[in-house]
Amino acid sequence: RAGSALSGKHVIVTAGPTHEPIDPVRYIANRSSGKQGYALAAALAGLGARVTLVSGPTALDCPDGVERIDVESARDMLAAVEGALPADAAVCVAAVADWRSEGVAGQKIKKQKDGLPDLHLVENPDILKTLSALKESRPDLVVGFAAETENVTEHARAKRERKDCDWIVANDVSFGEGGSVMGGDRNAVTLITAEGEVSWPEADKEQIAAQLAAEIEKHFR
Ligand code: C5P
């Protein structure tokens, strides 16, 4: 878009859940729909950015003008993000599974007569932290999300420090009836930067995305 500081800037957005295989038919996953990340990718593209959307499995269509790379697991997602570098900004919206099964069985694991299968979990790579720690190719702006259910801004501020990212978008995933953020259409967030924080009222994920995209555009002015 003419006059947008995001014109020609490359932004990587991660979105959706990850699926961590256990055997050929089973996986570990979470309730992320990908809506917030896809909405952000669309908003950034609307402001003229070249957007690479690295997406876990979702039911959503790729937004117009966005290049999507489909991945399944956290390790695939990290490899795709690294492959998409260099970027001016990276926004990690994906709900990456924290753990995966250490081994992936080649055949469907059979129900056992006595006892349960021995699932051993190991930690997944942290994509946001990895991006933030890059030396040469660190994007100028690295943004993370923090889904919290209590002491939201306090936990999110600590997360910003721990992950070494520039901004954190904190959202209270317990708001609404029965915690309707994950998979739902609405969100309420606080943007936390080194300078301070600003809370935006509850809104559609598209509106939240437009506000965040506008802040990112401002950063590049
Ligand atoms: O630590 P936590 O999962 O709450 O952090 C959330 C933020 O970190 C989100 O921006 C998410 O996309 C990112 N993240 C990641 N890789 C992980 C775990 C989280 O990029 N393995």
Residues whose N, C-alpha, C, O or C-beta is under 5 A from the ligand:
A	BS01	C5P	C92 V93 A94 A95 V96 A97 N124 P125 D126 I127 L128 V143 G144 F145 A146
